[in-house]
Amino acid sequence: MALCVSKYGNYHHSHRTPVTQPTTRKSAMTVRMSGGGRLASYEEGKLERPNWTGQTPLSRLVGALISFKPLYSVLKLGARQVLISTAEKTNVPWREMTKEILESDVYKELESIQNTSLIYPDYYLNPFHAYDEGNLSWLAAAEAEAATMSMVRRAIPDASSLEEANEIVRGNWLNAIEQHHQQYSGNLKIRDILDIGCSVGVSTRFLADKFPSAKLTGLDLSPYFLAVAKYKEKGSPYRSNSFQWIHANGECTGLDSQSFDIVSISYVLHECPARATVNLAKESFRLLRPGGTLVITDNSELSPVLFTLMKSTEPFLDEYYLLDLEKTVKDAGFVNVHTILTDPRHRTLTATVPY
Ligand SMILES: C[S@@+](CC[C@H](N)C(=O)[O-])C[C@H]1O[C@@H](n2cnc3c(N)ncnc32)[C@H](O)[C@@H]1O
């Protein structure tokens, strides 16, 4: 059992959760791409976990290779090189963006954001994403936005620009939230949105643009990421939304119960052990008002090559693919739980707090 403590003084215990097999569906669906009005068909049947995760020979081989330190270092370096070169090949100026942040005044934001009494969950303190300090470093924070752009470009390789890829990846995710909320919230207005695992604020800013009258709260475990988020938001064009950035654990935020209309968790869960995902679902349920919408978006499947490369820098990929996310969310109390593929590489789950 892990003790979870936040700045706001609440405590709860997290339990190790048995990992169950995911449900699979076979129906086909059509996703409208925002903006250009193009249509793309994605099959919901692809929500099945990749068959090289879990206790398969390939997965065990990958695990054994990674536990051999010299090879791990090579794989880690390889994963990093692939990320940077893929980004730069698709015109994401990775090194320039990183330099700009590292040479800016971003450091001044840290003191006002950092909660020095926060106790990090154990999983967060491991080397991660090829950074020895995981997400707890300026380099990771400076590279995070370029990494996000690159992920979007990889998801839609045929897109002619980052904007076009974002229209699909982020646009379909935002439309899924809007449609689910309209259908199931009982007319609950969208006034307060919480972005758990907001990183450097990219998802928070997309949510703000989609819902211009909402107040945005970005919450993350990395004070370095939050410092970049705040710095970037200050330098962004005017938005009508207000923003606050909170350094806390999404598993036990200490924020008031029923204080949000939407809780979003995007691209966070593949970085978390199953026990954290269970806690994040329970905490989201507590934080949402009746009729409120939870939205989770993350990887649907990966090629074996990408899986092997990613597993060397993402220690919880197996747990992510083996957990039945819909069941986890239903067990937390949510209803109207639906999952769709919002682009070829990502699934989006939406769910409602009953009223
Ligand atoms: C890939 S980033 C998220 C990207 C961002 N939401 C987006 O859509 O661009 C994952 C983030 O989850 C954060 N994170 C992981 N576990 C967390 C937890 N228990 N509570 C809050 N944040 C967490 C990490 O610090 C990291 O910033």
The ligand as a MOL file (V3000), in Angstrom:
LIG
                    3D

  0  0  0     0  0            999 V3000
M  V30 BEGIN CTAB
M  V30 COUNTS 27 29 0 0 0
M  V30 BEGIN ATOM
M  V30 1 C 2.8200 12.6660 -21.9240 0
M  V30 2 S 2.5430 13.7930 -20.6660 0 CHG=1
M  V30 3 C 0.9250 14.4340 -20.9440 0
M  V30 4 C 0.7800 15.3000 -22.1160 0
M  V30 5 C -0.3750 16.2520 -22.1630 0
M  V30 6 N -1.5090 15.9110 -21.3430 0
M  V30 7 C -0.8110 16.3790 -23.6060 0
M  V30 8 O -1.8790 15.9010 -23.9630 0
M  V30 9 O -0.0350 16.9600 -24.3840 0 CHG=-1
M  V30 10 C 2.2160 12.8290 -19.2200 0
M  V30 11 C 2.2080 13.6950 -17.9780 0
M  V30 12 O 1.5910 12.9950 -16.9160 0
M  V30 13 C 2.2090 13.4380 -15.7320 0
M  V30 14 N 1.8470 12.5080 -14.6530 0
M  V30 15 C 2.1730 11.2010 -14.5370 0
M  V30 16 N 1.6090 10.6850 -13.4200 0
M  V30 17 C 0.8940 11.6840 -12.8400 0
M  V30 18 C 0.0970 11.7900 -11.6710 0
M  V30 19 N -0.0990 10.7420 -10.8580 0
M  V30 20 N -0.4470 12.9810 -11.3580 0
M  V30 21 C -0.2650 14.0630 -12.1610 0
M  V30 22 N 0.4800 14.0170 -13.2810 0
M  V30 23 C 1.0440 12.8510 -13.6210 0
M  V30 24 C 3.6680 13.5230 -16.0870 0
M  V30 25 O 4.3980 14.3490 -15.2270 0
M  V30 26 C 3.6030 14.0910 -17.5080 0
M  V30 27 O 3.6910 15.4720 -17.4990 0
M  V30 END ATOM
M  V30 BEGIN BOND
M  V30 1 1 1 2
M  V30 2 1 2 3
M  V30 3 1 2 10
M  V30 4 1 3 4
M  V30 5 1 4 5
M  V30 6 1 5 6
M  V30 7 1 5 7
M  V30 8 2 7 8
M  V30 9 1 7 9
M  V30 10 1 10 11
M  V30 11 1 11 12
M  V30 12 1 11 26
M  V30 13 1 12 13
M  V30 14 1 13 14
M  V30 15 1 13 24
M  V30 16 1 14 15
M  V30 17 1 14 23
M  V30 18 2 15 16
M  V30 19 1 16 17
M  V30 20 1 17 18
M  V30 21 2 17 23
M  V30 22 1 18 19
M  V30 23 2 18 20
M  V30 24 1 20 21
M  V30 25 2 21 22
M  V30 26 1 22 23
M  V30 27 1 24 25
M  V30 28 1 24 26
M  V30 29 1 26 27
M  V30 END BOND
M  V30 END CTAB
M  END
